[in-house]
Amino acid sequence: AEDEGDGVLRILGVGHKPSRGIRGGSIVDMEAAEESIRSAVHAAETMAGETIRSVTINLSCGRPLSQRFAVEVALDGQEAAHADVRRVLDEGYRLPVPDDRTAVHIHPISYTVDGVVGIQDPRGLFGDQLGVIMHVVSVTRGAVRNLSACAGHCHLDIGDLALSAEVAGRAVLVDDEM
């Protein structure tokens, strides 16, 4: 796929092969999974006339866990500015996940100012504390490591991870449904 800067995604090549070595989204046979991936990638590269280096891996394994976390930073009675929003988001993106899990999606849900919830844009509001409520989806670290190793054996870098349910929702839902 290629984006020429106009926001339109163009499909340059497709590789479709039977999935082997994968059951329920998890790798159960590394060698068979590698062969399936290599074969599909080769078909897409041939059609596109390009070499694929980086991929987005769509996860449907790893026992997804959805959690909400809140983070706050001090405003000291000042007006919340763009830099303050960036600061609280940076704190939110650094939220710890358990050692046996990997964060796949981290999204801000809403902001708070001095405990007032449901704020979509806190810029211009005065207060002592600026907070953000974050939605974090994580999966087991082993599932990600297996998929990463398989991709690596196929000489592919992982550009991003995406949870199947999230991708499907974004593909079919309009803003107010999300």
N, C-alpha and C positions, 0 to 999 in steps of 0.2 A: 504494500500500500504506500501511497505517496501523497503528500499534501504540498501543492505548489504555491502555498501562501494565500490561496483564495478561500480557504476553509473547506474545500471540497476534497474528499478522500477518493483517490483513484486506485482501483485494484489493478495491479500490474501482472500478477500471476497467482494461480491457485494450485495447491497440492492437496489432493484428497486420496487417502489410503486407508485401508482397514486398520483399526486400532488393535494392536497386539501388545500384551504385557501390561495392560492397564485395566483395572477393574474398579468400578465405582469412583473413577477419577484418581485412584491411587496406583502407584507403580507396584506391580506384583512380580514382574520379570524385567529386570533392567535391560538385558540384552535385546529382548523382543521389542520393548518400548523404544529403545534407541533405533532399531532398524525401521520401525514404523515412522518415527519422526524424520530420520534421514531420508527415507523414501518420499515422504510428503514435501519436505523442504526442497529436495532435489527437483521434484516436479514443478514446484512454484518458481524456483530459480530458473529453470529451463524456460518456462513460459514467459517470465518477466525479463529474461536476459540480464539478470542482476544477481549478486551474491547476497544472501541474507546473513546479517551479522548479529542483529539484536531482535529479540522477540518479546512479546507480552504473553505471559503464561496465565491462562484462565484456570482457576482452581475450583474444583468441585469436590475436594477432599479436605482432610485435616480437621474435621470436627469444628466448623466455624463457630466462634463465640462473639456475640454482639454485646458491647458494654457501653455505658455512658459514664463520663468522668467530667468533673468540673475543676477548673484552674482559675486562680485569681492573681492579679498583679496590682500594685499600689498606684493610685492616681493622685493621692495626697491633696484632694479637693480641687484638682485641676480639671480642665476640659479634656475629654478623651479625644485624642488626635489619631491620625493614621498610624503614626509610629507606636502608639500605645496598643492599638489593635494588632499590629504586627508583633509586638512584644508578647501579648497574651496568647496569640496563635502559636508563636514559636515555643512557648512553654507547653501549650497543649500538644503540639506535635512531638514533644520530647517525653510524653507520658510513658511510664514504664509498663511493659507487658511481662507476664511471667516468663521465666527462663525457658520453659518448654514450648513457648508460643512465639509466633512472628506476626506483627501488625501488618495487615494487608490494606485496609482502608482506614483513614483517620479523617473525619469531616467535622467542621464546626456546625452545631445545630442552632445555637442562639447565644446571645451575650447577656450578661447581667451587669448592672451598675448598682453598687451598694445593696445587693440582694434583690433588686427588681428584675424579674425574669421575663423572658420572651422578647428581648430587644434584638432586632435584626441588624441594626447599624448603630453602634454606640457613639460614633463620632459626633462631637458637639455637645454631648451630655457631660455634666459635672458630677464628680463623686470622689469617694475615697478609695474604692475598690472596683476594678474592672475585671469581670470574669467571662469565661467562655465555657459552654457545655459542649463537650466533644463526644462524637460517636466513634468508637473504635471497634473494628472487626479484626479478629486475629484467628490464626489457624495453627495447628501443631507444627512445631519447628521441623520435625522429622519429615513430614509430607513435603514441605518446601525444600528441604535439603535433598530429598530424593529427586524431585522434579528439576532442581538446579543442577544436580550432578548429571542427570540424564541429558539435559540441554547442553551442558558443558562437554559431555562426551561426543555430542553432535556438533561441536565447535560453534555453539550459539551463546551469546551473552543475553542475560535476562535484563530487558529494559524496564519491565514493570510486572507486577503481579496484580491480578484482578479476580475477585470472587465471582463465580458464575451467576449467582443470584443478583448481585449488584449490576453486573453487565446486562443481564436480561432486563432488569427493571429500568435501567437508563435507556435501553433500546426501544422500549415500548410505552413507557409512561410519559405523560406530559407534566409540566411543572407542578400544577396543583395536585396531581395524583401522587407525586413523589413526596 
